[in-house]
Amino acid sequence: MFILAVLCLCLSSLPHGVTETITITPNGDGNAVKMPFNTPMNLVCSLESDPGDPTPQLNWFFDSQQISRSDKYDIQESFDGDRVTTSNLTIHNLDYDGFGTYRCENTRTNNAEEVQVHVYIVPNITTNGDKVLSEVLNTSVLLVCKVSGGQYDGLPVAWRKDDESIPTFPGRHDIDGDGIDDFKVLDNSSLIVINASMEDVGTYTCTVEYYVDGERLTESRDIIFYEIKEGAVSAGSYMTTTQADIVITMVAMVTLYSELCVHLFHIS
């Protein structure tokens, strides 16, 4: 989610002889703040005054309504003992209700500054880890990429491996043109690497595209796919998933038969 904070200085006339400056700092680089949906946002209001000026009283307002400490808001104030008074406003679980104008005001002088906060919801992307290990070569590996977050639920994603694009539509895809399917895109946009080999090692990136006020934005996640160390499984002993299931079933049956024989022997 993006939170675009555009600072608008709004200073009123000060009492004669009083010199002070109020600034609001969004929690981010420059004027832009990017934060996930339903996470806290911090606005820091700093007032610098001259010694001898009236003791400041900083208050926060949201769309002309004064903000008080509550489950939604937390306000922490500090004074450096010299010239700077700071009020830190934390908005818990910022959502669409957080759209609006936040104002920090010294109510003793009516000096104030405003910040216009426009909340953009960034899609949440859930993967099955930033690193995925294939325990056995030549088996299929699932890379999960799920998009959620309000109106973004279920949005399709685009996949690429390193710098190579993978078709986005569901189905099996032969990327290298050798007549053998390399990948399968599921209906939920997750990706299956078919019969994974060392050639499939690399960085897979899933990207969701969305629009805010007509502006095209993207959000991406990387999944690093790597194999077991070479030699951990002897050459020629790789099994498909089906073969592995058969072996596991056979071992379980032999174990059960052995336990049954021991039990019958003790009974007799």
HELIX and SHEET records of a PDB file:
HELIX    1   1 TYR A   96  GLY A   98  5                                   3    
HELIX    2   2 GLY A  150  TYR A  152  5                                   3    
HELIX    3   3 MET A  198  ASP A  200  5                                   3    
HELIX    4   4 THR A  241  ILE A  267  1                                  27    
SHEET    1   A 6 ALA A  32  LYS A  34  0                                        
SHEET    2   A 6 PHE A   2  CYS A   8 -1                                        
SHEET    3   A 6 ASN A 111  VAL A 119 -1                                        
SHEET    4   A 6 GLY A 100  ASN A 106 -1                                        
SHEET    5   A 6 LEU A  58  PHE A  62 -1                                        
SHEET    6   A 6 GLN A  65  GLN A  66 -1                                        
SHEET    1   B 4 GLU A  20  PRO A  26  0                                        
SHEET    2   B 4 MET A  41  SER A  49 -1                                        
SHEET    3   B 4 VAL A  84  ILE A  91 -1                                        
SHEET    4   B 4 TYR A  73  PHE A  79 -1                                        
SHEET    1   C 2 ASN A 124  THR A 127  0                                        
SHEET    2   C 2 CYS A 145  SER A 148 -1                                        
SHEET    1   D 5 LYS A 131  SER A 134  0                                        
SHEET    2   D 5 GLU A 215  GLU A 227  1                                        
SHEET    3   D 5 GLY A 202  VAL A 212 -1                                        
SHEET    4   D 5 ALA A 158  LYS A 161 -1                                        
SHEET    5   D 5 GLU A 164  ILE A 166 -1                                        
SHEET    1   E 4 VAL A 141  LEU A 143  0                                        
SHEET    2   E 4 LEU A 191  VAL A 193 -1                                        
SHEET    3   E 4 PHE A 183  VAL A 185 -1                                        
SHEET    4   E 4 GLY A 171  HIS A 173 -1                                        
END                                                                             
